Every structure is written in structure tokens, then in C-alpha cells.
Amino acid sequence: MKKWEASYVAGIIDGEGSITLTRMHEKENRRPCITIASTDKELLIYIQSITGGTIKRIIIQISIKIHILYI
């Protein structure tokens, strides 16, 4: 990863992301998890091409509005 790409990804995480310690199974040690939530799938695909990881599609309904979010 180039320095400018690392800076760009850091800015996206700072603005739209979160860093947490997650445990997938009860007896497992915690591990860092970086999540970026966005409606811009192309942005997440670009970040995935640099860093790896997975993209999940989440549908959230608030009142009568349906929101599609990519994580």
C-alpha cells in the first residue's frame, strides 16, 4: 500500500468507520475489527482492493423508509 493510499483509508475510517475489539466465539481472545459503513459500494470495493476484507449488504427499515447499507 502506498503512503497516500494509507492516508486515504485512514481518513475514511476516521470519518465513516469504527475500530472495535471483537470476539467471534466465547472462548476466543478479542481481536481488532475495523468497520466502515457506507452507501457508496464503489468506495468500499476500492478500499477492499487495497486492504482485503469482506463487504456485507445490510437492509435497515426505519419507519417507512428502507436504507441499504454496505459494511
KENU-212908 format. One line per field, with one value per residue: residue in three letters; x negated, z, y of N, C-alpha, C in turn. Coordinates in nm, 2 decimals. Each point is the difference from the previous one (the first is absolute). Layout:
BEGIN
type = (ALA/...)
n.u = (X/...)
n.w = (Z/...)
n.v = (Y/...)
ca.u = (X/...)
ca.w = (Z/...)
ca.v = (Y/...)
c.u = (X/...)
c.w = (Z/...)
c.v = (Y/...)
This chain:
BEGIN
type = (MET/LYS/LYS/TRP/GLU/ALA/SER/TYR/VAL/ALA/GLY/ILE/ILE/ASP/GLY/GLU/GLY/SER/ILE/THR/LEU/THR/ARG/MET/HIS/GLU/LYS/GLU/ASN/ARG/ARG/PRO/CYS/ILE/THR/ILE/ALA/SER/THR/ASP/LYS/GLU/LEU/LEU/ILE/TYR/ILE/GLN/SER/ILE/THR/GLY/GLY/THR/ILE/LYS/ARG/ILE/ILE/ILE/GLN/ILE/SER/ILE/LYS/ILE/HIS/ILE/LEU/TYR/ILE)
n.u = (-0.09/0.03/-0.08/0.02/-0.01/-0.11/-0.04/0.04/-0.04/-0.10/0.01/0.02/-0.09/-0.08/0.05/-0.01/-0.11/-0.03/-0.07/0.02/0.01/-0.01/0.09/-0.04/-0.08/0.07/-0.06/0.03/-0.13/0.00/0.05/-0.09/0.10/-0.02/0.10/0.03/0.09/0.05/0.06/-0.13/0.06/-0.01/0.02/0.09/0.04/-0.02/0.05/0.10/-0.01/0.00/0.11/0.09/0.05/0.12/0.10/0.08/0.11/0.04/0.12/0.01/0.11/0.01/0.11/0.03/-0.11/-0.05/-0.10/-0.08/-0.07/-0.12/-0.04)
n.w = (0.00/-0.09/0.03/-0.12/-0.04/0.08/-0.04/-0.12/0.02/0.06/-0.10/-0.08/0.06/0.01/-0.12/-0.06/0.07/0.04/0.11/0.01/0.13/-0.09/0.06/-0.09/0.09/0.08/-0.03/-0.09/-0.03/0.05/-0.11/-0.06/-0.01/-0.13/0.03/-0.13/0.04/-0.12/-0.06/0.00/-0.07/-0.10/0.10/0.05/-0.12/-0.01/0.12/-0.04/-0.12/0.09/0.08/-0.09/0.05/0.06/-0.09/0.09/-0.06/0.06/0.02/0.02/0.07/-0.03/0.08/-0.10/0.04/-0.11/0.08/-0.10/0.08/-0.04/0.06)
n.v = (-0.12/0.10/0.10/0.05/-0.13/-0.02/0.11/-0.04/-0.12/0.06/0.09/-0.10/-0.07/0.11/0.02/-0.13/-0.02/-0.12/0.01/-0.13/-0.06/-0.10/-0.07/-0.09/-0.06/-0.05/-0.10/0.08/0.03/0.12/0.05/0.09/0.08/0.03/0.09/0.00/0.08/-0.04/0.09/0.04/-0.09/0.09/0.09/-0.08/-0.01/0.13/0.02/-0.08/0.06/0.10/-0.02/-0.05/-0.11/0.02/0.00/0.05/-0.04/0.11/-0.05/0.13/-0.03/0.13/-0.02/0.08/0.05/-0.05/-0.03/0.01/-0.08/0.03/-0.11)
ca.u = (0.09/-0.07/0.02/0.13/0.12/0.02/0.06/0.14/0.08/0.00/0.10/0.13/0.02/0.03/0.12/0.12/-0.03/-0.02/-0.09/0.05/-0.06/0.11/-0.02/0.09/0.05/-0.01/-0.13/-0.11/-0.05/0.06/-0.08/0.05/0.09/0.02/0.13/0.04/0.14/0.02/0.10/-0.08/-0.06/-0.12/-0.10/-0.04/-0.07/-0.14/-0.07/-0.02/-0.11/-0.13/-0.03/0.06/0.12/0.13/0.11/0.13/0.11/0.09/0.12/0.06/0.12/0.03/0.13/0.04/-0.12/-0.09/-0.13/-0.09/-0.13/-0.10/-0.10)
ca.w = (0.00/0.00/0.12/-0.02/0.02/0.15/0.05/-0.05/0.08/0.14/0.00/-0.01/0.13/0.09/-0.03/-0.01/0.05/0.14/0.04/0.12/0.03/-0.02/0.03/-0.09/0.08/0.15/0.06/-0.09/0.04/-0.08/-0.11/-0.05/-0.12/-0.06/-0.08/-0.07/-0.05/-0.11/-0.11/-0.12/-0.01/-0.07/0.09/0.08/-0.09/-0.02/0.13/0.01/-0.09/0.06/0.13/0.02/0.08/-0.06/-0.01/0.03/-0.03/0.11/-0.02/0.12/-0.02/0.10/-0.04/-0.13/-0.08/0.00/-0.02/-0.04/0.05/-0.02/0.11)
ca.v = (0.12/0.12/0.09/0.08/-0.09/-0.02/0.13/0.01/-0.10/0.05/0.10/-0.06/-0.07/0.11/0.07/-0.08/-0.13/-0.02/-0.11/-0.07/-0.13/-0.10/-0.14/-0.07/-0.11/0.03/-0.03/0.06/0.13/0.11/0.05/0.12/0.00/0.13/0.00/0.13/-0.01/0.10/-0.03/0.00/-0.14/0.01/0.04/-0.11/-0.10/0.05/-0.02/-0.15/-0.04/0.04/-0.06/-0.13/0.00/-0.04/0.10/-0.06/0.09/0.00/0.08/0.06/0.07/0.10/0.04/-0.06/0.01/-0.11/0.05/-0.10/0.04/-0.09/-0.01)
c.u = (-0.09/0.03/0.13/0.12/0.03/0.06/0.14/0.08/0.01/0.11/0.14/0.04/0.04/0.13/0.12/-0.02/0.00/-0.11/0.04/-0.08/0.12/-0.04/0.11/0.06/-0.03/-0.14/-0.12/-0.04/0.06/-0.11/0.05/0.09/0.02/0.12/0.02/0.14/0.02/0.11/-0.07/-0.08/-0.13/-0.12/-0.05/-0.07/-0.14/-0.08/-0.03/-0.12/-0.14/-0.03/0.05/0.13/0.12/0.09/0.13/0.11/0.10/0.12/0.07/0.13/0.03/0.13/0.04/-0.12/-0.09/-0.14/-0.09/-0.14/-0.10/-0.10/-0.11)
c.w = (0.00/0.11/-0.02/0.01/0.14/0.06/-0.04/0.08/0.14/0.01/-0.01/0.13/0.10/-0.02/0.01/0.06/0.16/0.02/0.13/0.02/0.00/0.04/-0.08/0.08/0.15/0.05/-0.09/0.06/-0.09/-0.11/-0.05/-0.13/-0.04/-0.09/-0.06/-0.05/-0.10/-0.09/-0.14/-0.02/-0.08/0.08/0.08/-0.08/-0.03/0.12/0.02/-0.09/0.05/0.13/0.02/0.09/-0.07/0.00/0.02/-0.03/0.12/-0.04/0.13/-0.03/0.12/-0.04/-0.13/-0.10/0.01/-0.04/-0.04/0.04/-0.03/0.11/-0.04)
c.v = (0.12/0.09/0.08/-0.09/-0.03/0.13/0.01/-0.10/0.04/0.11/-0.05/-0.07/0.10/0.06/-0.09/-0.14/-0.01/-0.12/-0.05/-0.12/-0.09/-0.14/-0.08/-0.12/0.02/-0.03/0.05/0.13/0.11/0.04/0.12/-0.02/0.14/-0.01/0.13/-0.02/0.12/-0.05/0.00/-0.13/0.01/0.04/-0.12/-0.11/0.05/-0.02/-0.15/-0.04/0.04/-0.09/-0.14/0.02/-0.04/0.12/-0.07/0.10/-0.01/0.09/0.03/0.07/0.09/0.07/-0.06/0.01/-0.12/0.05/-0.13/0.05/-0.11/0.01/-0.09)
